[in-house]
Amino acid sequence: MAAVFDDLVMLLNAGISQRRMYFGNHPKVQACAGQFVQDLRELLRASGQEAFFVGVADGKLIHEGHYLLGSTIAGRKLIDFAERLRCGGFLFRADVAPAEMTALFDAAAALEEPVASLAAARALLAQRGVTRVQLSPPHTDASWFGARRDGQAPWGGELVGHPGFEPLVQAYQTLFHLVETTHGQARGDRPPDADAARAASEQMIQRCEGGFTDVMQLVRYPDYDTYTVGHSVRVAMIAVLVGTQLGLERAILTELGAAGLLHDVGKAKVPEEILFKTARLDRFERSVVEKHAEIGARLIIEDRRAGPYAVAAAWGHHLRHDGGGYPPSAPWSVRSQVTELIHLCDVFEALTAVRPYKAAHTPQRAYELMLEDPGEFDPAMLRLFVRTLGLYPPGSRVVLSSGERAVVVAPGPRLDQPRVQLTHARTGEALRGDARAVVPLGPVDRSGLAVARLLPDEGAPALGRL
Amino acid sequence: MTVASASQRDELLLAFDRLFGIGALYPSGHARCQDVARIFRDQMRGLLGAAPALVFEAERDSLVVQAQPVAPEARGARRLAGLFATLGISRLEIDAQADPAALQELVRLLLRWKHEADSARGFRQLDLTGLPSSTRIVQRELAVADEETGGGQRDQPDRAAVARVLQTLRERGGDDPASQAARGGAADPKNLLEQASAAIALAGAQPAELLLEALQQAPAVAPAPAAAAAAPAAGGDHRWAPAELEHRLQACAPREAAFQPAVDGAEHLSVLLQLLLLEKGGEPGAVLVSALSEALREPPDARGRAVLAGALADLLPGAEPAAIDTLFPVLAPPLRRSAQLAGALRRVCERAEGRSARALWSHVVNEILLGLTGDKPTDVQEVARWAASREESEMRAGLPRLAALEALRDGRLAPQLFQPPSPALYPLFAVLLGGPRWELFGPPLRESLRAHPPRWVGSPVLLFLQDEVAHHRGFLSRLLHELAQGRLSETLSVAAGRIIAEGLRELPASRRRETGIAEAVGALGSLPAPGAGALLKRIRRERRWLVKPAWPRACRDAAARAQRRPAAEATQAAAPPPPEE
């Protein structure tokens, strides 16, 4: 049941996500709608039930009356949609048709502001011909009691403490949603919202104030289907990480992050049969792909609030230091180190991420490949970039020479000597409390402790299905 | 609750919070944990008195202890409220008799669940079971509000919950009626519920506890299946040792870059202008032009000016007239008074032809009139030469457009244009004198030519030109035109002679001693002006009161020489000098 629940919720989210990027009659949207209906019918047939219910309350998914914890990015779109509809969940009847699901995805993609009431939400769906998906009223708490019952205002404070994984995921969701939305807007020739990109970037920076270790663990995971979106988020994160290590001011970091988020927005206009083609592109296809830098810059400029960082990053992230690359450069053109940084992040991310046509490289191999093409980067900038990230960027999980496992928290004095936090003993037992010490590797270390190997990324399976 | 007990409650909360703080740092059973657990237990018993259990309740963010709400800012309240919210706990009960070991186990489990919740990467429900018997947890039970249309969704939780109750009863109840009911099984939720109610009623002493236990037995939801493996090879796919990588980095760059964290205006301009370059041949996009204007609101620095100058030279030659009219007024003004403008315009002019050359003429002339500058004088001269060497008809066609640009529209001419005027510009001035703003050019040109007269016998004519006389204005224009060509026509000489003769005839006696008058008289000997002979005779002989000559001696002498001049000499004297550079 749990796996089926996961699958159905994933399909709902994927449908909403695809609809934001494509038209309703696009095969990807249709595929989500059709698959959902098929899975739903199988589930209901097996369980003897007539309908399937997904609840939403307090920003979480509800299953059998209880929170589903860790719903992460995958559930976010459905939760957002339910909140905008002011409902407590969706009841999917067995006889719901794929066309109704497509219409539901349409509504999710189109609805940007909350409706006035549940009744209005129901009317909205009815208007779109969605009759076999019913909206439930908001949830009530069976164990309702406390200050509000006494007529007093509920506590309006804010939970604080160790941020944990969930807030980081929320920040990631915001970034992902922003990029996804901007790409969807770009398909419709609408410019990306520069202020929204800044706000998302600001939120990311805020979440990373305690360090990049956690958030960088989110940076790499398999997401073939939307890798252009994930790629932009990851480029932004790497750029902000490098910028932070270099001590840049907050305002510049914000612009840098926003530039990273928007740098590939032009790819939204590249036909996906070319964008996702795994075979070698022919000359025409290459020329189409190469247009994305120009298209992206044009789109960004359309929002008068767009800053020069985003414009420059979109235009210049494929320009080589030797004057090559694309778009073709005029002899009088100039390029800043910020654009060069985005270019470095872009290539580094592409090399260290999975693509439909290749496996991920380690950071060290990525650096080797970057060095092997001498005209691609400004050598001094490349050296700065490598030194700033190190062979084991923050968030990397490593096995130490002692057999202990650790997570990298910061670069160290040498490329292969980061600062790490111990996570697991040699026996594999998870460490707690003081045992999770932060250890600077290298000459000052207690016993010549070194990184023995890089652990593979675990990834976040739920994220991969977006 | 009394004030004293409120204070006790706050201390208890603090002790409970400390239990979590220590529990996060030390393993369960550690002496520190035991100490704080004992302290908490003692405080709890002190607070409870005869009450059987300590009850924490939570509704979203609010915390209630023993039915009394706790201020959110109370120490120890926030962590507990956060824990409850994360785990979806609505009620926690701790028996007064709970021992320190049970308390430590409770804390250990809550912290573990919190960690699991925080790090969950897929959908899952937490299985809050396995608590010490002296402690109990109730999770929030969420249900949609009663409403007809939402009815169907309530079946599932009800069915599941009741089924769990029946399962528990089956496990614990043996062959009692409850078990009988449980074994009955039923697909119908209503039937299930009735059976469960009956079972609970028959279950014995602690139906509530039994129910709670059953509800806590929700099967854990398995995490989502993993996606395809995407990790790099664990052993690493690199080829060089770290030291070699470092060595190669140092070899390719002796130093790291000193990072300049700014996208300067030059780069922004560079992008916008390259985008415009890609639009060349068509109408530039309004958005782009607007962005460009915005970017140029602040004067560009030297780097920006270099970009602008380069773009100007690339963008304008060959551009459509409409594009030139749009872009020139945006691109050129920021370069005015810089070293780059003349060079850029020279490159523009050299490459422009046809329609774009015609469209450019007005803008280039506008820049000349405003005072074109450049780091090389030859650039300025070449631009001037280009502007002045267009076909006269072409120039005349460009006058209306020129009249709308700053120089003519606002009457902003650079003073150095006339100090003295460059002969290269004479053809241009000749056309401009025939344009809509004669007053801007006529007087300064006339004055300037008077101060620096061309080497021509007819030059004294400049003394007699009057702005208000139409044919005088035409004469000046024609003069500049023919001077530029290096060949003064007979017609012009005749016109000059006529103007001089008219001027001398009407010259008041008070002005006859002015500089140049004698030369004007002398010029009449060389210029074929009708009635010149009679005028010269009059100048020589005219007397006032029959005694005193009416003209000064210099004029009389000049008139005498003019009357004696042979025809050949007169013809030679009329030849114009070559135009001055």
Chai-1 contact restraints between the chains, C-beta under 6 A:
chainA,res_idxA,chainB,res_idxB,connection_type,confidence,min_distance_angstrom,max_distance_angstrom,comment,restraint_id
A,A2,B,V221,contact,1.0,0.0,6.0,A-B,restraint_1
A,A2,B,A222,contact,1.0,0.0,6.0,A-B,restraint_2
A,D6,B,F123,contact,1.0,0.0,6.0,A-B,restraint_3
A,D6,B,A224,contact,1.0,0.0,6.0,A-B,restraint_4
A,A51,B,G152,contact,1.0,0.0,6.0,A-B,restraint_5
A,F53,B,Q153,contact,1.0,0.0,6.0,A-B,restraint_6
A,F53,B,Q156,contact,1.0,0.0,6.0,A-B,restraint_7
A,A57,B,L142,contact,1.0,0.0,6.0,A-B,restraint_8
A,I62,B,L142,contact,1.0,0.0,6.0,A-B,restraint_9
A,E64,B,P157,contact,1.0,0.0,6.0,A-B,restraint_10
A,E64,B,A160,contact,1.0,0.0,6.0,A-B,restraint_11
A,G65,B,E141,contact,1.0,0.0,6.0,A-B,restraint_12
A,G65,B,L142,contact,1.0,0.0,6.0,A-B,restraint_13
A,G65,B,A143,contact,1.0,0.0,6.0,A-B,restraint_14
A,G65,B,P157,contact,1.0,0.0,6.0,A-B,restraint_15
A,H66,B,G88,contact,1.0,0.0,6.0,A-B,restraint_16
A,H66,B,Q125,contact,1.0,0.0,6.0,A-B,restraint_17
A,H66,B,Q139,contact,1.0,0.0,6.0,A-B,restraint_18
A,Y67,B,G88,contact,1.0,0.0,6.0,A-B,restraint_19
A,L68,B,F123,contact,1.0,0.0,6.0,A-B,restraint_20
A,L68,B,Q125,contact,1.0,0.0,6.0,A-B,restraint_21
A,L69,B,A117,contact,1.0,0.0,6.0,A-B,restraint_22
A,L69,B,A120,contact,1.0,0.0,6.0,A-B,restraint_23
A,L69,B,R124,contact,1.0,0.0,6.0,A-B,restraint_24
A,L69,B,L126,contact,1.0,0.0,6.0,A-B,restraint_25
A,G70,B,A120,contact,1.0,0.0,6.0,A-B,restraint_26
A,G70,B,R121,contact,1.0,0.0,6.0,A-B,restraint_27
A,G70,B,R124,contact,1.0,0.0,6.0,A-B,restraint_28
A,S71,B,F123,contact,1.0,0.0,6.0,A-B,restraint_29
A,T72,B,R121,contact,1.0,0.0,6.0,A-B,restraint_30
A,G88,B,V144,contact,1.0,0.0,6.0,A-B,restraint_31
A,L91,B,G152,contact,1.0,0.0,6.0,A-B,restraint_32
A,L91,B,Q153,contact,1.0,0.0,6.0,A-B,restraint_33
A,S136,B,V144,contact,1.0,0.0,6.0,A-B,restraint_34
A,S136,B,G150,contact,1.0,0.0,6.0,A-B,restraint_35
A,S136,B,Q153,contact,1.0,0.0,6.0,A-B,restraint_36
A,P137,B,V144,contact,1.0,0.0,6.0,A-B,restraint_37
A,P137,B,A145,contact,1.0,0.0,6.0,A-B,restraint_38
A,P137,B,E147,contact,1.0,0.0,6.0,A-B,restraint_39
A,P137,B,G150,contact,1.0,0.0,6.0,A-B,restraint_40
A,H139,B,L142,contact,1.0,0.0,6.0,A-B,restraint_41
A,H139,B,V144,contact,1.0,0.0,6.0,A-B,restraint_42
A,T140,B,A145,contact,1.0,0.0,6.0,A-B,restraint_43
A,D141,B,R140,contact,1.0,0.0,6.0,A-B,restraint_44
A,A142,B,E141,contact,1.0,0.0,6.0,A-B,restraint_45
A,A142,B,A143,contact,1.0,0.0,6.0,A-B,restraint_46
A,S143,B,S90,contact,1.0,0.0,6.0,A-B,restraint_47
A,S143,B,R140,contact,1.0,0.0,6.0,A-B,restraint_48
A,W144,B,E59,contact,1.0,0.0,6.0,A-B,restraint_49
A,F145,B,E57,contact,1.0,0.0,6.0,A-B,restraint_50
A,F145,B,E59,contact,1.0,0.0,6.0,A-B,restraint_51
A,G146,B,E59,contact,1.0,0.0,6.0,A-B,restraint_52
A,G146,B,S62,contact,1.0,0.0,6.0,A-B,restraint_53
A,G146,B,V64,contact,1.0,0.0,6.0,A-B,restraint_54
A,A147,B,S62,contact,1.0,0.0,6.0,A-B,restraint_55
A,A147,B,P69,contact,1.0,0.0,6.0,A-B,restraint_56
A,P154,B,S62,contact,1.0,0.0,6.0,A-B,restraint_57
A,W155,B,D61,contact,1.0,0.0,6.0,A-B,restraint_58
A,W155,B,S62,contact,1.0,0.0,6.0,A-B,restraint_59
A,W155,B,P72,contact,1.0,0.0,6.0,A-B,restraint_60
A,G157,B,P72,contact,1.0,0.0,6.0,A-B,restraint_61
A,L159,B,G82,contact,1.0,0.0,6.0,A-B,restraint_62
A,G161,B,G82,contact,1.0,0.0,6.0,A-B,restraint_63
A,G164,B,D118,contact,1.0,0.0,6.0,A-B,restraint_64
A,F165,B,D118,contact,1.0,0.0,6.0,A-B,restraint_65
A,F165,B,S119,contact,1.0,0.0,6.0,A-B,restraint_66
A,E166,B,D118,contact,1.0,0.0,6.0,A-B,restraint_67
A,P222,B,A227,contact,1.0,0.0,6.0,A-B,restraint_68
A,P222,B,A228,contact,1.0,0.0,6.0,A-B,restraint_69
A,P222,B,A230,contact,1.0,0.0,6.0,A-B,restraint_70
A,L246,B,F259,contact,1.0,0.0,6.0,A-B,restraint_71
A,L248,B,P261,contact,1.0,0.0,6.0,A-B,restraint_72
A,I252,B,P261,contact,1.0,0.0,6.0,A-B,restraint_73
A,A297,B,V271,contact,1.0,0.0,6.0,A-B,restraint_74
A,I301,B,V287,contact,1.0,0.0,6.0,A-B,restraint_75
A,I301,B,A291,contact,1.0,0.0,6.0,A-B,restraint_76
A,E302,B,V287,contact,1.0,0.0,6.0,A-B,restraint_77
A,P308,B,V263,contact,1.0,0.0,6.0,A-B,restraint_78
A,P308,B,H268,contact,1.0,0.0,6.0,A-B,restraint_79
A,Y309,B,V263,contact,1.0,0.0,6.0,A-B,restraint_80
A,V311,B,V271,contact,1.0,0.0,6.0,A-B,restraint_81
A,A312,B,V263,contact,1.0,0.0,6.0,A-B,restraint_82
A,A312,B,E267,contact,1.0,0.0,6.0,A-B,restraint_83
A,A312,B,V271,contact,1.0,0.0,6.0,A-B,restraint_84
A,W315,B,V271,contact,1.0,0.0,6.0,A-B,restraint_85
A,A330,B,Q274,contact,1.0,0.0,6.0,A-B,restraint_86
A,W332,B,V307,contact,1.0,0.0,6.0,A-B,restraint_87
A,W332,B,G310,contact,1.0,0.0,6.0,A-B,restraint_88
A,S333,B,S270,contact,1.0,0.0,6.0,A-B,restraint_89
A,S333,B,Q274,contact,1.0,0.0,6.0,A-B,restraint_90
A,V334,B,A266,contact,1.0,0.0,6.0,A-B,restraint_91
A,V334,B,E267,contact,1.0,0.0,6.0,A-B,restraint_92
A,V334,B,S270,contact,1.0,0.0,6.0,A-B,restraint_93
A,V334,B,V307,contact,1.0,0.0,6.0,A-B,restraint_94
A,S336,B,V263,contact,1.0,0.0,6.0,A-B,restraint_95
A,S336,B,E267,contact,1.0,0.0,6.0,A-B,restraint_96
A,Q337,B,F259,contact,1.0,0.0,6.0,A-B,restraint_97
A,Q337,B,Q260,contact,1.0,0.0,6.0,A-B,restraint_98
A,V338,B,V263,contact,1.0,0.0,6.0,A-B,restraint_99
A,V354,B,A230,contact,1.0,0.0,6.0,A-B,restraint_100
A,A360,B,P232,contact,1.0,0.0,6.0,A-B,restraint_101
A,H361,B,P232,contact,1.0,0.0,6.0,A-B,restraint_102
A,H361,B,D237,contact,1.0,0.0,6.0,A-B,restraint_103
A,T362,B,P232,contact,1.0,0.0,6.0,A-B,restraint_104
A,T362,B,G236,contact,1.0,0.0,6.0,A-B,restraint_105
A,T362,B,D237,contact,1.0,0.0,6.0,A-B,restraint_106
A,Q364,B,H238,contact,1.0,0.0,6.0,A-B,restraint_107
A,R365,B,D237,contact,1.0,0.0,6.0,A-B,restraint_108
A,R365,B,H238,contact,1.0,0.0,6.0,A-B,restraint_109
A,E368,B,H238,contact,1.0,0.0,6.0,A-B,restraint_110
A,E368,B,R239,contact,1.0,0.0,6.0,A-B,restraint_111
A,E368,B,W240,contact,1.0,0.0,6.0,A-B,restraint_112
A,L371,B,R248,contact,1.0,0.0,6.0,A-B,restraint_113
A,P379,B,C252,contact,1.0,0.0,6.0,A-B,restraint_114
A,P379,B,A253,contact,1.0,0.0,6.0,A-B,restraint_115
A,A380,B,A253,contact,1.0,0.0,6.0,A-B,restraint_116
A,A380,B,E256,contact,1.0,0.0,6.0,A-B,restraint_117
A,A380,B,A257,contact,1.0,0.0,6.0,A-B,restraint_118
A,M381,B,A257,contact,1.0,0.0,6.0,A-B,restraint_119
A,R383,B,L249,contact,1.0,0.0,6.0,A-B,restraint_120
A,R383,B,A253,contact,1.0,0.0,6.0,A-B,restraint_121
A,R383,B,E256,contact,1.0,0.0,6.0,A-B,restraint_122
A,L384,B,E256,contact,1.0,0.0,6.0,A-B,restraint_123
A,L384,B,A257,contact,1.0,0.0,6.0,A-B,restraint_124
A,V386,B,L249,contact,1.0,0.0,6.0,A-B,restraint_125
A,L415,B,P242,contact,1.0,0.0,6.0,A-B,restraint_126
A,L415,B,E246,contact,1.0,0.0,6.0,A-B,restraint_127
A,D416,B,P242,contact,1.0,0.0,6.0,A-B,restraint_128
A,G433,B,L25,contact,1.0,0.0,6.0,A-B,restraint_129
A,R453,B,A234,contact,1.0,0.0,6.0,A-B,restraint_130
A,R453,B,G235,contact,1.0,0.0,6.0,A-B,restraint_131
A,P456,B,A231,contact,1.0,0.0,6.0,A-B,restraint_132
A,P456,B,A234,contact,1.0,0.0,6.0,A-B,restraint_133
A,D457,B,A231,contact,1.0,0.0,6.0,A-B,restraint_134
A,G459,B,A230,contact,1.0,0.0,6.0,A-B,restraint_135
A,A460,B,R121,contact,1.0,0.0,6.0,A-B,restraint_136
A,P461,B,A224,contact,1.0,0.0,6.0,A-B,restraint_137
A,P461,B,A226,contact,1.0,0.0,6.0,A-B,restraint_138
A,P461,B,A227,contact,1.0,0.0,6.0,A-B,restraint_139
A,A462,B,R121,contact,1.0,0.0,6.0,A-B,restraint_140
A,A462,B,G122,contact,1.0,0.0,6.0,A-B,restraint_141
A,A462,B,A224,contact,1.0,0.0,6.0,A-B,restraint_142
A,G464,B,A227,contact,1.0,0.0,6.0,A-B,restraint_143
